[in-house]
Amino acid sequence: MKRIVGIILFLLLVGCAASSYRPAKINGVSFVAAPHKIDSTHLEPVVKVNANYAAIMPFGFIRSLDNPNIIHNTDRQWFGETKVGAQQYILELQKKGIKVMIKPQIWVWRGEFTGNIMMTNEDDWQILEKSYSSFILDYADLAQTVNAEILCVGTELELFIKYRPKYWSSLIDEIRSVYTGKLTYAANWDEYRRTPFWDQLDFIGIDAYFPVSDNKTPSIEDCLLGWQKHKSEIMALAKYHKKKVLFTEYGYRSVDFAGKQPWVADRKMDNVNLQAQVNTMQALYETFWEEDWFAGGFIWKWYIEHEKVGGEANFMFTPQNKPVEEVIKIQYGQSNNY
C-alpha cells in the first residue's frame, strides 16, 4: 500500500507540472445500466474523477450464438438497458456537462462471446441482419434526438462482420442517414486489424484488453515494454486510415497477473492485487495519452451506486473505491477538455 501511495503522490507532482500542455482527450467511463433511474447524486463520482465522457450501454439479447433474433427494448429488461432508460441517463449526464457515446451491446445467453455469433444458413443471416438493423437504428435515432457526440455501431462482432461485410457497409450508410454525429465500432483487441470498414467511420474503436505482462505483479516498466509491439501496430493502422484511435473499452482487474489476459472476467481469479491494477493502468496512460493520433478511451467499468461497489477487497474490473481511482482522476484531470 505504501508503494501505491508513493506512485500516486509522484503522479500528482508530475501532473501539476505537465497540466499546461497535456493534449485534450476523451476521458470516459463505461456507465453500467441499472434497474432504476439516476439523478445527480449518482453522477457526482463521475464528475470527481474528472471524466468528460460516459458510454451508455443499452442491451439486446439473443438465446444462442446461432439464433438470429435480437430481443431489445422490452419491459423485461432493466431500465438502463432500454431506450427510455438510456435517454434518461443521457439527459442527466448532459446536465453535468458530460458528453456521451451510445454503445448498444448484445448479450448472448450464458455470456458466450459475441464475436462467435454465426448463422448456419442464408435465411438466418437475413433474419439477423434485419433484427440487428432494428436494434442499432433505434439507438441511432436516440443518438440524434439527444445530440449524443458518438454512436458505436457494434461491439465485438467479428464473425458477423467477416461473413456479412456488404451488410455492414450498407448499415453504416443507413445509420449516417439517421444520425449526424461521430461513429465508431468496438473491435476486440485481437480483431481490430481485420475490421473492413474503418474508412467509413470517424474513430478506430478498440476494446483494449491487450496482454502486456506475464508477471504476478507487473511493474510499470514491464507493461511499457509489453505495449511496444501492440502500440506500433495500432499506430500504423491509425496512420494508414488517417483516423484517431479510441479505446471503446480499457481497464484491468485488481488481481494477480492483471496484465497477462486482461479480457478474462473469471471469478475464480480472486487474489486481490491492487498494485497490479495501478501499474497496468499507469503504463497504459503513459503509452497512449500523449499521442496526437489517440483520441482517448472509456474505463471498464463504472457502476452508478458508487459507495456500494469496488473497494480494496474487490477483484473485478471496476476502479471505484480503489487506489487506481486516484490514478484515473489525475490522468483525466490533465486532459479533460476534448
RADAVEN-V79191 format. One record per run of one state. SS is the DSSP state (@ for helix, = for strand, . for the rest). FROM is the first residue (numbers start at 1). LEN is the number of residues. If there is no record, write none. Layout:
ss=(SS	SS)
from=(FROM	FROM)
len=(LEN	LEN)
This chain:
ss=(.	@	.	=	.	@	.	=	.	=	.	=	.	@	.	@	.	=	.	=	@	.	@	.	@	.	=	.	@	.	@	.	=	.	@	.	@	.	=	.	@	.	=	.	=	.	=	.	@	.	=	.	@	.	@	.)
from=(1	2	19	26	32	40	49	53	57	59	63	71	73	79	82	83	96	99	104	105	109	112	114	117	122	147	150	156	158	164	165	179	182	189	192	195	198	201	203	208	220	242	244	251	255	256	272	273	274	289	294	303	306	309	323	335)
len=(1	17	7	6	8	9	4	4	2	4	8	2	6	3	1	13	3	5	1	4	3	2	3	5	25	3	6	2	6	1	14	3	7	3	3	3	3	2	5	12	22	2	7	4	1	16	1	1	15	5	9	3	3	14	12	4)
